[in-house]
Amino acid sequence: MSKVVVISTIITAFVFLVILLIVQLKLNENAYYTPRGLSRRLGLKTRDPIFDPLVAELEQRRQPKGNNKADQSSRRSHKKEDDQYFDYDGKLKTSLRLMVLFPILDVAPKDGFIEYKELEAWNMQQAIDRLHYRTRRELEFRDNNGDGAISFSEYLPHFTNQDIEKNETGHGEAGWWMEQFRNADVDRNGTLNLYEFRDFLHPEESRNENIQRWLLREKIRQMDVNRDHKLNRLEFSNGAYNIYKTYLEYESRGTNIPTPLEAFAKLDVDGDKFLREEELKPILHYLCPGELSYAKVYTTYLIREADDNQDGKLTLDEILNHESIFYSTIYDNGRNEDLSHDEL
């Protein structure tokens, strides 16, 4: 009789453990959703772009605050109207924020749908705002004489006049930095204003042709095995093509991807069997993607993930059904805990 009781107890305990495991797995399935898959898919070591400007402000406020001007510039005044977007625990009400933002995005046309062009314009503007903020913060930190511009010595004080005169152009040498500084200095006054400094800090975002050529020369240098300052078919196939293909596969869902030879032939405009920086310009945004390029890819990602009926546009319900992907930067394993109202 005692054996029956023992066996019955063991079976009951086993069933209980199985049920507990199933429940835990189900909880994990919901609670440990990690939406940050786009960066990994594209091989980027970065967080997804920030969709909501309120989240961007929260992250700026939580940056270290000191006594210098740059640290002071990161302080943002507490906006009382923002209180409504946080619950009693200080967590952001993402659903409410999405309902508020939806009509702001739905403008061209205002038809109850967010189309690709509307979402792209929004994401691009958020990226521009972030770049502007980071550039201004860095400028205020480096601007020792307070003239609102950056000289070469202010940004790179460790280089002596002798280093600059030597003009060593190896990667990271004084001449290498000076070339990029001069590229960014459009007005040739020897210092960089806010917009020139942004081009200098974020060359992948620049429309300055000299900076674009500099970027492509750098990219060629990384892949140029025989050091002839151009790419042959093999060097292109082993380097640039793999980067280009990764983005192209994502954009086209893996259809109509050219072979390495097809892509090379299309870029090789002069037909000399080599690619130089001018011929690589059509794929610059693939080879050297910046925040603005990534904002476009991110737009495609959001549309694909949230467009349940596959009509190419988003309704408010679709967005609310997939709110985690719009707030991936504040979701750690599916929990809204990275940023809180306590940091305001």
N, C-alpha and C positions, 0 to 999 in steps of 0.2 A: 504493500500500500504506500509506504514511504517513497519507494522508487517512482511510483506513478506521480506522486506530488512533486518530487524533484524534477521529473521529466516535464511535467506540466508547467512548472515554474520557469524552467529553462526555455521552453517553447514560447511562453508568454513574454519573457524578457527579450527573446530573439525578435518576436513580432514587433515589440515596442521599439527596439533599436532600428528595425527596418523602416517603420513608420517615421521615426525621428529623422532618419537619413533622407527619406523621400521629401519630408517637409523642409529640411535644411537645403537640399538641392534646389527645391522650388524657390526658396527664399533667395538663394544665391543667384538663381537665374534672373530674378528681378532686381536684386539689390546690387549685384556686381556686374552690371552692364557697363562696359567701357566703350564709349562711342568714339574714342580717338583712334580710328582705324585708318583714316585717310593719310595721315603723315607716314605711318608705317608702310602703307601700300605704295607710296611714292618714294620711299627711302629717305624721308626727311627726318632730321632730329630736331623737330620743333613741335610746338603745340598747334592745334588748329586755330585759325583766326578767331578773333572775338566778334561775335555777332551783335551783341548788345552794348551800346556805348556806356550804359550804366555800369556794366561789368568792367569795362576798360577803366572807368574812373575809380572803381573800387580797387583795382589792381594798382593803379597809380598812387592812391592814398596809402596803400599798405607798404609802399617802398620805404626804405630807411629814411628817417627824417633827422637831419642834422642842423648845423647852424650856417652852413654855406648857402649861397644863392641857389645852387642847383637843387639841393635838398629842400629848400624852402619852396621852390617852384613846383615840387611834387605835391605839396599840400593843396587840397581842394576844399573850399568852404562847404560845410555841411548844408545840404539842401533839405529843408523841412518837408518839401513835397515828395521827396524820395522815401520818406518813412512808410508810406502806404504800400510800398513794394516789398516789405519785409514782415515776416510773421513775428510772434512773440519771442521765438528763439533766435531771432536775428538772421534767419535764412531767407534768401531771395525767393519771392513768389514768381517763379518762372512763367507759369501759365498766365498770370495777370500781366506780366511784362509783354508776353507775346500778343495778348489781346490789345494792348495799348499800341504796340509797334506795328501791328498788321495794317491799320489804315494809313499809317505814315509811309509804309512801303508801297501800298496799293494806290499809285498815283497816275500811271501812264499806260492804259486808262484806269480810272477808278471804277472797277467793275466787280469787286468782290473776289478777285483772284490776284495772286502775286506771280507774275511771269518771270522768265529768266532774266530779261533785261532790267526789270525793276529790282530783282534781288542782286544782280551783279552790280548795278549802280550803288546800291546800299553797301554791299561788302567792300567795294572799291573805296568808297568814301571813308568807311571805318579804317581801312588800311592806311589811307592818306593821313587821316587824323593821328593815327598811332606813330607814323613816321615823323610827322611834324612835331609831335610831343617829345619823342625821344631825341630828335635833333636839337630842339630848343633846350632841353635839359642838359645835353652834352655840351652845347655851346656855352651855357651859363656856367657850367663847371670848369671849362677850359679857358674862358675869356678872362685872363688875369688882369688886363688893363681896363676892362669894362667898356670897350668901344663897340660892342655888339658884333664883333667879327673875330675870326680865328686866324692867327698867323701860323706859319709852319712850326716855329719854335714853341708856340703855345700848345699845339697839339702833340708835338714830338720833341719835347725838351731834351731828351737824352742824346739827340744827334748834335754834335759840335759843328762849328763852321768848317772845320777841317774835314769832317765826314761829308758835309754837303759839297765841298769843293772836290773831293775825290769822286763823287758822283757814281759810286758803285751801284749798279742796277740789278744786282741779284735780288731774289725775292726777300723782301723785308729790309733791304739796305736803304740808306738815305736817298740814293738816286732813284730807287724804285718808288719810294713814297713821294719824292719830289715830283716825279713825272705825273702821278695821279693828282697831286695837289695843283699843279699847273693846269692839268686838264679841267679841273673843277673851277679854277679861277677864271671865269669867263670874261670879267671886266679887266683882268690883268692888273689889278691894283695891289697884289701881293698878299691879300687876306681874303678869307671866305666869309661871305654873308650867310644868313640862315639857309637860303635855298642852295647856294653853292656848297655849303657845308653838308647839306643833306645828300647831294650828289656824291660828295667825297666819302661820306660814311656809308651810304647805301648805293654803290655804283650800279647794282643790278636793277635799280628803279629809275635810273637816269635816261633821259632822252638826248643827252649830250653825245654827239657822235664820236668825239675823241675818247670819252670814257667808255663807250660801247666797244670801240676798237681795242682799247686797253684791256677790257674784260676778256675779249675774245683771244687776244694774244696770250693772256694768262691761261686761258682754257687750253689753247693749243700747246703751250709750254708743258702743261701737265700730261698731255697725251702724245707729244712728239718724241717718239722713241729714238729716232736717228738724228734729232736736233737740227733739222733743216728749216725750222720755223714754218712748217706747213704740214698738213695731214695727207698721207697717202691712203689708199683704200683700206689697208689692214689697220692702220692707226685709227682711222675713222670707225671701222667696224668694232674694234675692241674698246673704244672709248666713247666718243660722242654719240654714236648710234644707239648704244645701250641706254643712255640717259634719255635721248629723244624718243626711243621706242617705249620706255616706261610711261611717259606722259601721254604719248599718242594712243597707246593701248587703253589707258583710262578714259581718255576723251571719246574715243570711237568705239568703246566696249569691245576692243580686240578685232575689229573688222577693217579690212582694207589697209593693213599695215605693210608699208613697202619693205622690201628686203634691203639689207645693207647696200648692195650694189645699186638698187633702184634709187634709194635715198641719196647716195653719193652722186650718181649721174645727174639727178635733178639739181643738186647744189653746185655741181661743177660746171658753172656757166661757160667758162672759157674752154672747157674740154681738155685741159692739160693734165688730167689725172691727179691733180692735187687740190686741196682746199685751203684757202687762206682766210684771214678774218673777214674780209668783205663778203666772201661766199657763204660764210657761216652765219651772217646776220639774220637770215630768215628764221633760224632756229635759236637765236640768242635767248629768247624767253624760256626755252626748254633747257638749254645748257646752263644758264645762270638765272634760275627762277628766284624772284624776290617776292615780297609781300603782295605786290599788285598782281603779279602773275598767279600767285597762289590763291588770291581772292577770287579769281575767275574759276580756277579749278574747284575751289571750295563751294562756289555757287552751283556748279554742276553736281557736286556731291550732295548738297542739301536737297536739290530738286529730285535727284534719283532716290534718295533715302526716304523722303517724305511724300512723294507723289504716288499715293496708293492706287489711284485709278489710271495712272500712266497717261495723263492728258497733257503733260508738259508744263503744268502750272499748279500752284498750291492754293488750297482753300484754308481758311482759319482752322477748320476741324482737322485737316491733314497735318498742319503745323503743330497743333496741340497734341495730336496723337504721337508725335515724334519730337517732343520738346527737348529731350535729352541731347539730341544731336545739335540743336541750336545753342545749347549751353554746355558743350563738351568741356570747355575750359574750366568750369566750376564743378564738374562732376568727377569725383574720385571714386572709382568702382560703383558708379551709379548713385552716389550720395552727394547732395548739395551741401558740401562742407568746406570747400577750399576757401570760399570767401563768405564773410558774414557781415551783418550790419554793425557789429561791434567795432569794425575797423574804420568806420566813418569818422 
